[in-house]
Amino acid sequence: MDIETIRNYCLAKKGTTEGFPFGEDILVFKVMGKMVACIWLENPEWITLKCEPEYAIELREHHPGIEGAYHFNKRHWNQVSLRGDISDRLILQLIDHSYEEVTKKFNRKTRNEYENIA
């Protein structure tokens, strides 16, 4: 899956923005200021996504192209291969899962702001 497809998919989600908080070579997608996904642009072979801990373990056991995310809390973050060994369908499902993991933990104020986005 290519970066532009991922970018368009992420930005189509409610409240999602993109930026470069870790430097100009790491593209980060956030919803209401909370990170959902990131891709290292110099070598865009992986996307880092938030994941429910038990599901993260299950995914890693069944898919060699999914592993604990480098430089992240491996309990909550996976890096998913974009080299073709993980289906595009599963990548999009995991982006959705990451988005849901982030949005379900909003505090009341952030949830109200999120719900009021047109």
Secondary structure by P-SEA (a helix, b strand, c coil): ccaaaaaaaaaaccbbbbbccccccbbbbbcccccccccccccccbbbbbbcaaaaaaaaacccccccccccccccbbbbbccccccaaaaaaaaaaaaaaaaaaccaaaaaaaaacc
